[in-house]
Amino acid sequence: MNLKLPKTYTLLLAICAVAGPFIWLVLTEDGKRRSDIFLLHLLGHQPFNLAMENLRPGLDQDDLLGQFSRVAFDCGEGAHALGARRCAARIGSFNGIPARRVELYWQAGGDAGEDGGNGAALNAVRLDYRGRWHALLVAELKTRHGEPRRDRVGERTVLAWRFAAGTLLIPQTLGDDETPSLMWVARQA
């Protein structure tokens, strides 16, 4: 009994074993996204995986930032449009989507007992992602949170998901000159 494989078959098998993953990484959208995330993480940009539906004004800053100990947040007081205190960091991905930056805004004057004593309430989260992955991010949000409400803002349409403590906003389509951003804004009492 001859169990030796023909040389042509082993050559073809070896080519498929080497070329298959390379073709998947280079030619498919999923492979490109995973390659981008891998390279960003290799370059030191950390993932920021956050359940937006669980955000609420009572979240303590130290507790929230402590969940992302590998992300280097730079926090400071200032007169920002979205809050009195901002913590910002460069990131590599947000929930599996290549991203650039996250900014967390706290509004002074929160109930000290509600948020661990720091007297600040989480007011907004801004996440800048890579525009190439806009359609995939919108599809992921629809899968996770259902169909959004479509709101007109001037000439633009904004997709909005309402949660108990806030609203998640993203443009339906990106403009040529805008930074691709996803926003969570706390619901005002």
C-alpha positions in Angstrom: 0.0 0.0 0.0 1.5 3.3 -1.1 0.6 6.2 1.4 2.8 8.8 -0.2 0.9 11.9 -1.5 1.7 13.1 -5.0 4.0 16.1 -5.1 1.5 18.3 -6.9 -1.1 17.7 -4.2 1.4 18.5 -1.3 2.5 21.7 -3.2 -1.1 22.8 -3.7 -1.9 22.1 -0.1 1.2 24.0 1.1 0.3 27.0 -1.1 -3.3 27.0 0.3 -2.0 26.8 3.9 0.3 29.8 3.4 -1.8 31.9 0.9 -5.3 31.3 2.4 -4.8 33.3 5.6 -2.9 36.0 3.8 -5.7 36.4 1.2 -8.3 36.5 4.0 -6.3 39.2 5.8 -5.7 41.3 2.7 -8.8 40.9 0.6 -11.8 40.5 3.0 -13.3 43.4 5.1 -13.2 41.3 8.3 -9.5 40.4 7.7 -8.6 44.1 7.0 -10.4 45.2 10.2 -8.6 42.5 12.3 -5.3 43.4 10.7 -5.9 47.1 11.5 -6.7 46.3 15.2 -3.7 44.0 15.5 -1.3 46.7 14.1 -2.8 49.4 16.3 -2.5 47.2 19.4 1.0 46.2 18.4 1.9 50.0 18.2 0.6 50.4 21.8 -2.9 51.7 21.2 -5.1 49.9 23.7 -8.7 48.6 23.3 -11.6 50.5 24.8 -14.5 48.0 25.1 -17.4 49.8 26.8 -21.1 48.9 27.0 -22.6 52.3 26.1 -26.1 51.2 27.3 -24.7 50.9 30.9 -23.4 54.4 31.1 -25.1 56.7 33.6 -24.4 60.0 35.2 -23.7 58.4 38.6 -20.6 56.5 37.4 -17.6 57.3 39.6 -14.6 58.6 37.5 -12.1 56.4 39.4 -14.2 53.3 39.0 -14.8 53.9 35.3 -11.2 54.8 34.4 -10.0 51.9 36.7 -11.7 49.4 34.4 -9.3 50.6 31.6 -6.1 50.6 33.5 -4.0 50.1 30.4 -5.5 53.1 28.7 -3.5 56.3 29.5 -6.1 58.9 30.3 -5.1 62.6 30.6 -7.6 64.3 32.8 -8.0 68.0 33.6 -10.4 70.7 34.6 -11.5 73.3 32.0 -14.4 75.1 30.3 -15.5 72.4 27.8 -18.8 72.5 26.0 -19.7 69.1 27.3 -18.5 69.3 30.9 -16.2 70.9 33.5 -13.8 68.0 33.6 -12.4 66.0 30.6 -10.4 62.8 30.5 -9.1 61.9 27.1 -6.9 59.1 25.7 -5.7 57.7 22.4 -7.1 54.2 21.8 -6.7 51.4 19.2 -10.2 50.0 19.1 -13.7 50.4 20.4 -15.7 47.2 20.8 -13.8 45.6 17.9 -13.9 48.6 15.6 -10.6 50.5 14.9 -10.7 53.8 16.7 -8.5 56.9 17.4 -9.6 58.6 20.6 -12.0 58.7 23.5 -13.1 61.7 25.6 -15.1 61.4 28.8 -16.8 64.5 30.2 -17.9 65.1 33.8 -20.2 67.9 35.0 -19.4 69.3 38.4 -22.1 69.4 41.1 -23.3 65.8 41.0 -24.8 64.2 44.2 -21.8 63.3 46.3 -23.5 60.1 47.6 -24.5 58.9 44.2 -21.1 58.8 42.5 -18.7 57.8 45.2 -18.0 61.3 46.7 -16.3 63.1 43.9 -19.2 65.4 43.2 -19.2 65.0 39.4 -21.7 63.4 37.1 -20.7 61.7 33.8 -22.2 64.0 31.2 -20.9 62.8 27.8 -18.6 60.3 26.0 -17.1 61.2 22.6 -15.5 58.4 20.7 -13.5 59.2 17.4 -13.3 56.1 15.2 -11.8 55.4 11.9 -14.2 56.5 9.1 -13.5 53.5 6.9 -15.4 51.4 9.4 -18.5 53.7 9.8 -20.9 51.2 8.1 -19.6 48.3 10.2 -20.0 50.4 13.4 -23.6 51.4 12.5 -24.4 47.7 11.7 -22.9 46.6 15.0 -24.9 49.2 16.9 -28.1 48.1 15.1 -27.4 44.5 16.0 -26.7 45.3 19.6 -29.4 47.9 20.3 -32.0 47.5 17.5 -33.2 50.0 14.9 -32.3 53.6 15.8 -34.5 56.7 15.7 -33.6 59.0 12.8 -33.4 62.7 13.8 -32.9 65.5 11.3 -30.3 68.1 12.4 -30.1 70.8 9.8 -29.3 69.0 6.5 -28.0 65.9 8.3 -29.6 62.7 9.6 -28.4 61.5 13.0 -29.1 57.9 14.2 -30.1 57.9 17.9 -30.5 55.1 20.4 -32.2 56.1 23.6 -31.2 54.4 26.9 -32.5 54.9 30.4 -29.7 57.3 31.3 -28.7 58.8 28.0 -28.7 58.8 24.2 -26.2 57.4 21.8 -25.7 59.4 18.6 -23.9 58.8 15.3 -24.3 60.4 11.9 -26.1 58.3 9.3 -23.5 59.2 6.7 -20.2 60.9 7.1 -19.3 64.2 5.6 -16.1 64.7 3.7 -14.6 67.1 6.2 -15.9 65.8 9.6 -14.2 63.6 12.2 -16.1 60.3 12.5 -17.5 60.5 16.1 -19.9 58.5 18.2 -21.5 60.4 21.1 -23.2 59.3 24.3 -24.9 62.2 26.1 -26.5 61.9 29.5 -30.2 62.5 29.8 -31.0 65.7 31.6 -33.2 65.4 34.7 
